[in-house]
Amino acid sequence: MNHTLLEIQDLHVSVEDREILKGVDLTIHKGEIHVLMGPNGTGKSTLVSTVMGDPRFEITEGRILLEGNDITEEKADVRARKGIFLSFQSPEEIPGITLENFLRTAKGAVEGRAPRVLAFQKDLKTQMKNLDMDPDYAQRYLNVGFSGGEKKKAEILQLMMLQPKLALLDETDSGLDVDAVKTVSNGVKTYHNNKNAVLIITHSAKILEGLDIDYVHVLENGKIVQTGGKELAAEIIEGGFGIREKEAVV
């Protein structure tokens, strides 16, 4: 049985004629957790946004495969229905639609049928409790008036409710205090199983605590230049990205 979930093959991506990604290769199997690190401006967010199908990013070369199917030309909504989820660095506020209604609509779109109301509400209440979220937030407009921490928790709530095949977490821990990061990390741990996979972009080790990390990748100048285990993340956080060049010289 083929357990490959995502394959990125020689991916080149440009924005307004400026090449950002310059030949990225990455394979993620079901059951794995990958971490993507790198200096600011090297293309980390571009990579996950491109996998999600953001039309701002033009693929000039390469392919993206999901479970062996070429999705390179698919639109973002199609990719979402196929099981890809992206959490944003700065979640948007959406006036006029409550968090609960947003989640019910999204879950119905992904599953192809509307969820049963009582079962959905019971699950929603349970997951909000797990994330230490006030249940009243379910009836508030999505992210409107939410603190930064509550917005990030709402993103993880979406992850837990929608249960995608592939979760792309773009600095979900950014701006959170220690307790909130721990809560988010626990949410990722609860979501993850041997049928899905996670790709985390982070600059911190806190969100990685308690997670069984399979691979850490370093992205520089539009390419993955190094891959290692969880210990690589700790080395980078302690010594910076310059540690790689020093090791290469030695």
C-alpha atoms as an extended CHARMM CRD file, in Angstrom:
* protein
*
       250  EXT
         1         1  MET       CA              0.0000000000        0.0000000000        0.0000000000  PROA      1               0.0000000000
         2         2  ASN       CA              1.2860000000        3.4680000000       -0.9070000000  PROA      2               0.0000000000
         3         3  HSD       CA              1.3970000000        5.6770000000        2.1900000000  PROA      3               0.0000000000
         4         4  THR       CA              2.6840000000        8.7580000000        0.3480000000  PROA      4               0.0000000000
         5         5  LEU       CA              0.3690000000       11.6930000000        1.0200000000  PROA      5               0.0000000000
         6         6  LEU       CA              2.1060000000       14.7160000000       -0.5290000000  PROA      6               0.0000000000
         7         7  GLU       CA              4.8030000000       14.8950000000       -3.1820000000  PROA      7               0.0000000000
         8         8  ILE       CA              6.3490000000       18.1880000000       -4.2320000000  PROA      8               0.0000000000
         9         9  GLN       CA              8.5490000000       17.7330000000       -7.2880000000  PROA      9               0.0000000000
        10        10  ASP       CA             11.0680000000       20.3580000000       -8.4540000000  PROA      10              0.0000000000
        11        11  LEU       CA              8.6750000000       23.1810000000       -7.5650000000  PROA      11              0.0000000000
        12        12  HSD       CA              9.4660000000       26.6390000000       -8.9330000000  PROA      12              0.0000000000
        13        13  VAL       CA              7.1700000000       29.4800000000       -7.9120000000  PROA      13              0.0000000000
        14        14  SER       CA              7.1600000000       33.1540000000       -8.8430000000  PROA      14              0.0000000000
        15        15  VAL       CA              5.3500000000       36.2540000000       -7.6570000000  PROA      15              0.0000000000
        16        16  GLU       CA              5.1930000000       39.1800000000      -10.0840000000  PROA      16              0.0000000000
        17        17  ASP       CA              8.0320000000       37.7150000000      -12.1540000000  PROA      17              0.0000000000
        18        18  ARG       CA             10.2460000000       37.2640000000       -9.0730000000  PROA      18              0.0000000000
        19        19  GLU       CA             11.1850000000       33.6390000000       -8.4380000000  PROA      19              0.0000000000
        20        20  ILE       CA             10.6750000000       32.6850000000       -4.7900000000  PROA      20              0.0000000000
        21        21  LEU       CA             10.9090000000       28.8910000000       -4.8510000000  PROA      21              0.0000000000
        22        22  LYS       CA             13.7460000000       27.5450000000       -6.9740000000  PROA      22              0.0000000000
        23        23  GLY       CA             13.2860000000       23.8020000000       -7.1170000000  PROA      23              0.0000000000
        24        24  VAL       CA             11.7220000000       22.3970000000       -3.9330000000  PROA      24              0.0000000000
        25        25  ASP       CA             11.4330000000       18.6350000000       -3.5080000000  PROA      25              0.0000000000
        26        26  LEU       CA              9.5300000000       17.2600000000       -0.5290000000  PROA      26              0.0000000000
        27        27  THR       CA              7.7100000000       14.0200000000        0.2280000000  PROA      27              0.0000000000
        28        28  ILE       CA              5.3850000000       13.5680000000        3.1880000000  PROA      28              0.0000000000
        29        29  HSD       CA              3.8980000000       10.2180000000        4.1450000000  PROA      29              0.0000000000
        30        30  LYS       CA              0.7720000000        9.5220000000        6.1700000000  PROA      30              0.0000000000
        31        31  GLY       CA              1.4770000000        9.4990000000        9.8800000000  PROA      31              0.0000000000
        32        32  GLU       CA              4.3970000000       11.9310000000        9.6730000000  PROA      32              0.0000000000
        33        33  ILE       CA              5.0170000000       15.3330000000       11.2070000000  PROA      33              0.0000000000
        34        34  HSD       CA              7.4190000000       17.5930000000        9.2970000000  PROA      34              0.0000000000
        35        35  VAL       CA              8.8290000000       20.9360000000       10.4070000000  PROA      35              0.0000000000
        36        36  LEU       CA              9.9370000000       23.6720000000        8.0100000000  PROA      36              0.0000000000
        37        37  MET       CA             12.3840000000       26.3070000000        9.2470000000  PROA      37              0.0000000000
        38        38  GLY       CA             14.4760000000       28.9980000000        7.6450000000  PROA      38              0.0000000000
        39        39  PRO       CA             15.3420000000       32.6960000000        7.7530000000  PROA      39              0.0000000000
        40        40  ASN       CA             12.5620000000       35.1940000000        7.0670000000  PROA      40              0.0000000000
        41        41  GLY       CA             11.8190000000       35.7690000000        3.4080000000  PROA      41              0.0000000000
        42        42  THR       CA             13.1330000000       32.4540000000        2.1520000000  PROA      42              0.0000000000
        43        43  GLY       CA              9.8020000000       31.1450000000        0.8540000000  PROA      43              0.0000000000
        44        44  LYS       CA              8.3000000000       29.1020000000        3.7000000000  PROA      44              0.0000000000
        45        45  SER       CA              4.8770000000       30.7420000000        3.5720000000  PROA      45              0.0000000000
        46        46  THR       CA              5.0520000000       30.7700000000       -0.2220000000  PROA      46              0.0000000000
        47        47  LEU       CA              5.5060000000       27.0020000000       -0.2070000000  PROA      47              0.0000000000
        48        48  VAL       CA              2.4940000000       26.1690000000        1.9560000000  PROA      48              0.0000000000
        49        49  SER       CA              0.3220000000       28.7900000000        0.2510000000  PROA      49              0.0000000000
        50        50  THR       CA              1.2100000000       27.2860000000       -3.1230000000  PROA      50              0.0000000000
        51        51  VAL       CA              0.3460000000       23.7910000000       -1.9010000000  PROA      51              0.0000000000
        52        52  MET       CA             -3.0000000000       25.2150000000       -0.7680000000  PROA      52              0.0000000000
        53        53  GLY       CA             -3.5800000000       26.7360000000       -4.2020000000  PROA      53              0.0000000000
        54        54  ASP       CA             -3.2380000000       30.4640000000       -3.5120000000  PROA      54              0.0000000000
        55        55  PRO       CA             -3.6250000000       32.0990000000       -6.9610000000  PROA      55              0.0000000000
        56        56  ARG       CA             -1.1270000000       34.8520000000       -6.1210000000  PROA      56              0.0000000000
        57        57  PHE       CA              1.6890000000       32.3530000000       -6.5670000000  PROA      57              0.0000000000
        58        58  GLU       CA              2.5210000000       31.1810000000      -10.0850000000  PROA      58              0.0000000000
        59        59  ILE       CA              3.9570000000       27.7030000000      -10.5320000000  PROA      59              0.0000000000
        60        60  THR       CA              6.4300000000       27.9670000000      -13.3990000000  PROA      60              0.0000000000
        61        61  GLU       CA              7.8520000000       24.4690000000      -13.1150000000  PROA      61              0.0000000000
        62        62  GLY       CA              7.2650000000       21.2680000000      -11.1510000000  PROA      62              0.0000000000
        63        63  ARG       CA              4.2920000000       19.3590000000       -9.7850000000  PROA      63              0.0000000000
        64        64  ILE       CA              2.2720000000       18.8700000000       -6.6030000000  PROA      64              0.0000000000
        65        65  LEU       CA              0.7500000000       15.4420000000       -6.0280000000  PROA      65              0.0000000000
        66        66  LEU       CA             -1.7570000000       14.5050000000       -3.3310000000  PROA      66              0.0000000000
        67        67  GLU       CA             -2.0510000000       10.7470000000       -2.8340000000  PROA      67              0.0000000000
        68        68  GLY       CA             -0.5690000000       10.2950000000       -6.2860000000  PROA      68              0.0000000000
        69        69  ASN       CA             -3.0220000000       12.6500000000       -8.0080000000  PROA      69              0.0000000000
        70        70  ASP       CA             -1.6820000000       15.7520000000       -9.7250000000  PROA      70              0.0000000000
        71        71  ILE       CA             -3.3050000000       18.8320000000       -8.1120000000  PROA      71              0.0000000000
        72        72  THR       CA             -0.9000000000       21.4000000000       -9.5620000000  PROA      72              0.0000000000
        73        73  GLU       CA             -3.6590000000       23.1760000000      -11.4720000000  PROA      73              0.0000000000
        74        74  GLU       CA             -6.4880000000       22.6570000000       -8.9720000000  PROA      74              0.0000000000
        75        75  LYS       CA             -8.1260000000       25.6370000000       -7.2590000000  PROA      75              0.0000000000
        76        76  ALA       CA             -7.9090000000       26.1400000000       -3.5110000000  PROA      76              0.0000000000
        77        77  ASP       CA            -11.5010000000       25.0620000000       -2.7860000000  PROA      77              0.0000000000
        78        78  VAL       CA            -10.9430000000       21.7920000000       -4.6560000000  PROA      78              0.0000000000
        79        79  ARG       CA             -7.7610000000       21.1350000000       -2.6760000000  PROA      79              0.0000000000
        80        80  ALA       CA             -9.6100000000       21.8460000000        0.5690000000  PROA      80              0.0000000000
        81        81  ARG       CA            -12.2790000000       19.3060000000       -0.3320000000  PROA      81              0.0000000000
        82        82  LYS       CA             -9.5250000000       16.8130000000       -1.1370000000  PROA      82              0.0000000000
        83        83  GLY       CA             -8.2230000000       17.2100000000        2.4100000000  PROA      83              0.0000000000
        84        84  ILE       CA             -5.6490000000       20.0390000000        2.5890000000  PROA      84              0.0000000000
        85        85  PHE       CA             -5.9170000000       22.5800000000        5.4070000000  PROA      85              0.0000000000
        86        86  LEU       CA             -3.8760000000       25.7580000000        5.9020000000  PROA      86              0.0000000000
        87        87  SER       CA             -3.7510000000       27.8060000000        9.0830000000  PROA      87              0.0000000000
        88        88  PHE       CA             -2.6850000000       31.4050000000        8.5530000000  PROA      88              0.0000000000
        89        89  GLN       CA             -0.1190000000       33.5590000000       10.3330000000  PROA      89              0.0000000000
        90        90  SER       CA             -2.7300000000       36.3150000000       10.6560000000  PROA      90              0.0000000000
        91        91  PRO       CA             -6.2710000000       34.8700000000       10.4700000000  PROA      91              0.0000000000
        92        92  GLU       CA             -8.8010000000       37.1620000000        8.7920000000  PROA      92              0.0000000000
        93        93  GLU       CA            -11.8480000000       38.5840000000       10.5560000000  PROA      93              0.0000000000
        94        94  ILE       CA            -15.1310000000       37.6610000000        8.8570000000  PROA      94              0.0000000000
        95        95  PRO       CA            -18.0720000000       39.7610000000       10.0440000000  PROA      95              0.0000000000
        96        96  GLY       CA            -21.5730000000       38.3650000000        9.5500000000  PROA      96              0.0000000000
        97        97  ILE       CA            -20.8270000000       34.6640000000       10.0000000000  PROA      97              0.0000000000
        98        98  THR       CA            -20.4230000000       32.9970000000       13.3780000000  PROA      98              0.0000000000
        99        99  LEU       CA            -17.6270000000       30.6010000000       14.1830000000  PROA      99              0.0000000000
       100       100  GLU       CA            -20.1280000000       27.7490000000       14.5110000000  PROA      100             0.0000000000
       101       101  ASN       CA            -21.8430000000       28.4720000000       11.1920000000  PROA      101             0.0000000000
       102       102  PHE       CA            -18.5040000000       28.8080000000        9.4490000000  PROA      102             0.0000000000
       103       103  LEU       CA            -17.3710000000       25.4340000000       10.7320000000  PROA      103             0.0000000000
       104       104  ARG       CA            -20.6680000000       23.7330000000        9.8680000000  PROA      104             0.0000000000
       105       105  THR       CA            -20.5370000000       25.1370000000        6.3310000000  PROA      105             0.0000000000
       106       106  ALA       CA            -16.8870000000       24.1520000000        5.8900000000  PROA      106             0.0000000000
       107       107  LYS       CA            -17.4660000000       20.6550000000        7.2470000000  PROA      107             0.0000000000
       108       108  GLY       CA            -20.4530000000       20.1850000000        4.9430000000  PROA      108             0.0000000000
       109       109  ALA       CA            -18.4240000000       21.3430000000        1.9300000000  PROA      109             0.0000000000
       110       110  VAL       CA            -15.5590000000       18.9820000000        2.7390000000  PROA      110             0.0000000000
       111       111  GLU       CA            -17.7550000000       15.9540000000        3.4730000000  PROA      111             0.0000000000
       112       112  GLY       CA            -20.2950000000       16.6170000000        0.7260000000  PROA      112             0.0000000000
       113       113  ARG       CA            -23.2580000000       16.6380000000        3.1250000000  PROA      113             0.0000000000
       114       114  ALA       CA            -24.4470000000       18.8200000000        5.9740000000  PROA      114             0.0000000000
       115       115  PRO       CA            -23.4210000000       17.5160000000        9.4200000000  PROA      115             0.0000000000
       116       116  ARG       CA            -26.1190000000       16.5520000000       11.8910000000  PROA      116             0.0000000000
       117       117  VAL       CA            -26.7200000000       19.5750000000       14.0760000000  PROA      117             0.0000000000
       118       118  LEU       CA            -26.7720000000       17.9920000000       17.5290000000  PROA      118             0.0000000000
       119       119  ALA       CA            -23.7690000000       15.7380000000       16.8830000000  PROA      119             0.0000000000
       120       120  PHE       CA            -21.8500000000       18.6520000000       15.3880000000  PROA      120             0.0000000000
       121       121  GLN       CA            -22.6180000000       20.9440000000       18.3300000000  PROA      121             0.0000000000
       122       122  LYS       CA            -21.5920000000       18.2610000000       20.8130000000  PROA      122             0.0000000000
       123       123  ASP       CA            -18.2800000000       17.7400000000       19.0220000000  PROA      123             0.0000000000
       124       124  LEU       CA            -17.7240000000       21.5010000000       18.7700000000  PROA      124             0.0000000000
       125       125  LYS       CA            -18.3190000000       21.9680000000       22.4870000000  PROA      125             0.0000000000
       126       126  THR       CA            -15.8820000000       19.1570000000       23.3150000000  PROA      126             0.0000000000
       127       127  GLN       CA            -13.1370000000       20.4790000000       21.0660000000  PROA      127             0.0000000000
       128       128  MET       CA            -13.5240000000       24.0470000000       22.3500000000  PROA      128             0.0000000000
       129       129  LYS       CA            -13.1750000000       22.7290000000       25.8870000000  PROA      129             0.0000000000
       130       130  ASN       CA            -10.0130000000       20.8740000000       24.8730000000  PROA      130             0.0000000000
       131       131  LEU       CA             -8.6020000000       24.1570000000       23.5660000000  PROA      131             0.0000000000
       132       132  ASP       CA             -9.6860000000       26.0720000000       26.6570000000  PROA      132             0.0000000000
       133       133  MET       CA            -11.9360000000       28.2930000000       24.5160000000  PROA      133             0.0000000000
       134       134  ASP       CA            -14.9690000000       30.0710000000       25.9340000000  PROA      134             0.0000000000
       135       135  PRO       CA            -18.0200000000       28.2940000000       24.3870000000  PROA      135             0.0000000000
       136       136  ASP       CA            -19.6170000000       31.7140000000       23.7810000000  PROA      136             0.0000000000
       137       137  TYR       CA            -17.0670000000       32.2600000000       21.0170000000  PROA      137             0.0000000000
       138       138  ALA       CA            -19.0050000000       29.7840000000       18.8720000000  PROA      138             0.0000000000
       139       139  GLN       CA            -21.7440000000       32.3990000000       18.4500000000  PROA      139             0.0000000000
       140       140  ARG       CA            -19.4030000000       35.3020000000       17.7690000000  PROA      140             0.0000000000
       141       141  TYR       CA            -18.4730000000       36.4190000000       14.2730000000  PROA      141             0.0000000000
       142       142  LEU       CA            -15.3920000000       34.5890000000       13.0480000000  PROA      142             0.0000000000
       143       143  ASN       CA            -12.2590000000       36.1810000000       14.5710000000  PROA      143             0.0000000000
       144       144  VAL       CA            -14.0240000000       39.5390000000       15.0380000000  PROA      144             0.0000000000
       145       145  GLY       CA            -12.7890000000       40.9640000000       18.3230000000  PROA      145             0.0000000000
       146       146  PHE       CA            -10.8000000000       37.8080000000       19.0610000000  PROA      146             0.0000000000
       147       147  SER       CA             -7.4110000000       38.2550000000       20.7100000000  PROA      147             0.0000000000
       148       148  GLY       CA             -4.3940000000       37.0000000000       18.7930000000  PROA      148             0.0000000000
       149       149  GLY       CA             -4.3500000000       33.8740000000       20.9270000000  PROA      149             0.0000000000
       150       150  GLU       CA             -8.0480000000       33.1650000000       20.4160000000  PROA      150             0.0000000000
       151       151  LYS       CA             -7.6640000000       33.5630000000       16.6590000000  PROA      151             0.0000000000
       152       152  LYS       CA             -4.9090000000       30.9540000000       16.6350000000  PROA      152             0.0000000000
       153       153  LYS       CA             -6.9780000000       28.6380000000       18.8190000000  PROA      153             0.0000000000
       154       154  ALA       CA             -9.8800000000       29.0870000000       16.3820000000  PROA      154             0.0000000000
       155       155  GLU       CA             -7.5640000000       27.9140000000       13.5940000000  PROA      155             0.0000000000
       156       156  ILE       CA             -6.6920000000       24.7570000000       15.5300000000  PROA      156             0.0000000000
       157       157  LEU       CA            -10.3820000000       24.2860000000       16.3090000000  PROA      157             0.0000000000
       158       158  GLN       CA            -11.0360000000       24.2440000000       12.5560000000  PROA      158             0.0000000000
       159       159  LEU       CA             -8.2910000000       21.6370000000       12.1760000000  PROA      159             0.0000000000
       160       160  MET       CA             -9.8330000000       19.4120000000       14.8350000000  PROA      160             0.0000000000
       161       161  MET       CA            -13.3700000000       19.7570000000       13.4940000000  PROA      161             0.0000000000
       162       162  LEU       CA            -12.5530000000       19.2890000000        9.7960000000  PROA      162             0.0000000000
       163       163  GLN       CA            -10.0000000000       16.4770000000       10.2440000000  PROA      163             0.0000000000
       164       164  PRO       CA             -8.0930000000       17.1050000000        6.9710000000  PROA      164             0.0000000000
       165       165  LYS       CA             -5.6080000000       14.6540000000        5.5010000000  PROA      165             0.0000000000
       166       166  LEU       CA             -2.8350000000       17.2620000000        5.4400000000  PROA      166             0.0000000000
       167       167  ALA       CA             -2.4610000000       20.1420000000        7.8920000000  PROA      167             0.0000000000
       168       168  LEU       CA             -0.2040000000       23.0520000000        6.9320000000  PROA      168             0.0000000000
       169       169  LEU       CA              0.4370000000       25.2110000000       10.0000000000  PROA      169             0.0000000000
       170       170  ASP       CA              2.0740000000       28.5150000000        9.1190000000  PROA      170             0.0000000000
       171       171  GLU       CA              3.5320000000       29.9510000000       12.3510000000  PROA      171             0.0000000000
       172       172  THR       CA              0.3870000000       29.0990000000       14.2910000000  PROA      172             0.0000000000
       173       173  ASP       CA              2.4010000000       29.6360000000       17.4800000000  PROA      173             0.0000000000
       174       174  SER       CA              3.4560000000       33.1730000000       16.5480000000  PROA      174             0.0000000000
       175       175  GLY       CA              2.6030000000       35.7640000000       19.1940000000  PROA      175             0.0000000000
       176       176  LEU       CA              1.2190000000       33.2520000000       21.6990000000  PROA      176             0.0000000000
       177       177  ASP       CA              2.1610000000       33.0280000000       25.3560000000  PROA      177             0.0000000000
       178       178  VAL       CA              3.6180000000       29.8060000000       26.7570000000  PROA      178             0.0000000000
       179       179  ASP       CA              0.2750000000       28.4150000000       27.9490000000  PROA      179             0.0000000000
       180       180  ALA       CA             -1.4600000000       29.1270000000       24.6390000000  PROA      180             0.0000000000
       181       181  VAL       CA              1.3670000000       27.4890000000       22.6800000000  PROA      181             0.0000000000
       182       182  LYS       CA              1.0450000000       24.3980000000       24.8560000000  PROA      182             0.0000000000
       183       183  THR       CA             -2.6960000000       24.2950000000       24.2250000000  PROA      183             0.0000000000
       184       184  VAL       CA             -2.1740000000       24.6070000000       20.4620000000  PROA      184             0.0000000000
       185       185  SER       CA              0.5080000000       21.9080000000       20.5400000000  PROA      185             0.0000000000
       186       186  ASN       CA             -1.8340000000       19.5880000000       22.4160000000  PROA      186             0.0000000000
       187       187  GLY       CA             -4.5020000000       20.2700000000       19.7930000000  PROA      187             0.0000000000
       188       188  VAL       CA             -2.1160000000       19.2580000000       17.0130000000  PROA      188             0.0000000000
       189       189  LYS       CA             -1.1860000000       16.1380000000       18.9650000000  PROA      189             0.0000000000
       190       190  THR       CA             -4.8610000000       15.2210000000       19.4040000000  PROA      190             0.0000000000
       191       191  TYR       CA             -5.5550000000       15.7100000000       15.6950000000  PROA      191             0.0000000000
       192       192  HSD       CA             -2.5720000000       13.7760000000       14.3880000000  PROA      192             0.0000000000
       193       193  ASN       CA             -2.8130000000       10.0610000000       13.6030000000  PROA      193             0.0000000000
       194       194  ASN       CA             -1.4130000000        7.5030000000       11.1510000000  PROA      194             0.0000000000
       195       195  LYS       CA             -3.8790000000        8.5190000000        8.4450000000  PROA      195             0.0000000000
       196       196  ASN       CA             -2.9470000000       12.1950000000        8.2200000000  PROA      196             0.0000000000
       197       197  ALA       CA              0.1810000000       14.3570000000        8.2160000000  PROA      197             0.0000000000
       198       198  VAL       CA              1.3360000000       17.7480000000        9.4650000000  PROA      198             0.0000000000
       199       199  LEU       CA              3.7650000000       20.3400000000        8.1120000000  PROA      199             0.0000000000
       200       200  ILE       CA              4.6320000000       23.0120000000       10.6880000000  PROA      200             0.0000000000
       201       201  ILE       CA              6.3960000000       26.2930000000        9.9690000000  PROA      201             0.0000000000
       202       202  THR       CA              7.8860000000       27.6840000000       13.1780000000  PROA      202             0.0000000000
       203       203  HSD       CA             10.7660000000       29.6430000000       14.6870000000  PROA      203             0.0000000000
       204       204  SER       CA             10.2220000000       28.2010000000       18.1550000000  PROA      204             0.0000000000
       205       205  ALA       CA             10.6900000000       24.8350000000       19.8330000000  PROA      205             0.0000000000
       206       206  LYS       CA              7.7330000000       25.2640000000       22.1880000000  PROA      206             0.0000000000
       207       207  ILE       CA              5.0670000000       24.0820000000       19.7610000000  PROA      207             0.0000000000
       208       208  LEU       CA              7.2000000000       21.0280000000       18.9790000000  PROA      208             0.0000000000
       209       209  GLU       CA              7.3180000000       19.8490000000       22.5950000000  PROA      209             0.0000000000
       210       210  GLY       CA              5.2990000000       16.6910000000       23.0270000000  PROA      210             0.0000000000
       211       211  LEU       CA              5.0650000000       16.0700000000       19.2680000000  PROA      211             0.0000000000
       212       212  ASP       CA              6.7940000000       13.1410000000       17.5800000000  PROA      212             0.0000000000
       213       213  ILE       CA              8.6810000000       15.0110000000       14.8650000000  PROA      213             0.0000000000
       214       214  ASP       CA              9.8450000000       12.8930000000       11.9410000000  PROA      214             0.0000000000
       215       215  TYR       CA             11.7590000000       15.4320000000        9.8570000000  PROA      215             0.0000000000
       216       216  VAL       CA             12.9950000000       19.0070000000       10.1150000000  PROA      216             0.0000000000
       217       217  HSD       CA             13.7830000000       20.8170000000        6.8590000000  PROA      217             0.0000000000
       218       218  VAL       CA             15.7010000000       24.0550000000        6.3800000000  PROA      218             0.0000000000
       219       219  LEU       CA             14.5820000000       26.2680000000        3.4960000000  PROA      219             0.0000000000
       220       220  GLU       CA             17.0420000000       28.8760000000        2.2530000000  PROA      220             0.0000000000
       221       221  ASN       CA             17.0510000000       30.8620000000       -0.9660000000  PROA      221             0.0000000000
       222       222  GLY       CA             14.0390000000       28.9980000000       -2.2720000000  PROA      222             0.0000000000
       223       223  LYS       CA             15.4210000000       25.4840000000       -1.7710000000  PROA      223             0.0000000000
       224       224  ILE       CA             15.4850000000       22.8760000000        0.9750000000  PROA      224             0.0000000000
       225       225  VAL       CA             19.1710000000       22.8040000000        1.9080000000  PROA      225             0.0000000000
       226       226  GLN       CA             19.1530000000       20.4940000000        4.9110000000  PROA      226             0.0000000000
       227       227  THR       CA             16.9700000000       17.7740000000        6.4300000000  PROA      227             0.0000000000
       228       228  GLY       CA             17.3560000000       16.1520000000        9.8270000000  PROA      228             0.0000000000
       229       229  GLY       CA             15.4930000000       14.9720000000       12.8910000000  PROA      229             0.0000000000
       230       230  LYS       CA             13.9700000000       16.8970000000       15.7900000000  PROA      230             0.0000000000
       231       231  GLU       CA             17.4320000000       17.6430000000       17.1490000000  PROA      231             0.0000000000
       232       232  LEU       CA             18.1020000000       19.8470000000       14.1060000000  PROA      232             0.0000000000
       233       233  ALA       CA             15.3380000000       22.2310000000       15.2160000000  PROA      233             0.0000000000
       234       234  ALA       CA             16.9250000000       22.5320000000       18.6630000000  PROA      234             0.0000000000
       235       235  GLU       CA             20.3500000000       23.2070000000       17.1300000000  PROA      235             0.0000000000
       236       236  ILE       CA             18.9570000000       25.9520000000       14.8930000000  PROA      236             0.0000000000
       237       237  ILE       CA             16.9850000000       27.6130000000       17.6850000000  PROA      237             0.0000000000
       238       238  GLU       CA             20.0860000000       27.6150000000       19.8960000000  PROA      238             0.0000000000
       239       239  GLY       CA             22.7370000000       28.5030000000       17.3160000000  PROA      239             0.0000000000
       240       240  GLY       CA             20.8350000000       30.1700000000       14.4770000000  PROA      240             0.0000000000
       241       241  PHE       CA             20.8620000000       29.2560000000       10.8090000000  PROA      241             0.0000000000
       242       242  GLY       CA             24.5440000000       30.1360000000       10.5430000000  PROA      242             0.0000000000
       243       243  ILE       CA             25.3180000000       26.8410000000       12.2690000000  PROA      243             0.0000000000
       244       244  ARG       CA             24.7800000000       25.0300000000        8.9820000000  PROA      244             0.0000000000
       245       245  GLU       CA             27.4160000000       27.0640000000        7.1750000000  PROA      245             0.0000000000
       246       246  LYS       CA             29.8670000000       26.5650000000       10.0540000000  PROA      246             0.0000000000
       247       247  GLU       CA             29.3690000000       22.8210000000        9.9780000000  PROA      247             0.0000000000
       248       248  ALA       CA             29.8560000000       22.8100000000        6.2150000000  PROA      248             0.0000000000
       249       249  VAL       CA             33.1920000000       24.6330000000        6.5610000000  PROA      249             0.0000000000
       250       250  VAL       CA             34.3980000000       22.2050000000        9.2110000000  PROA      250             0.0000000000
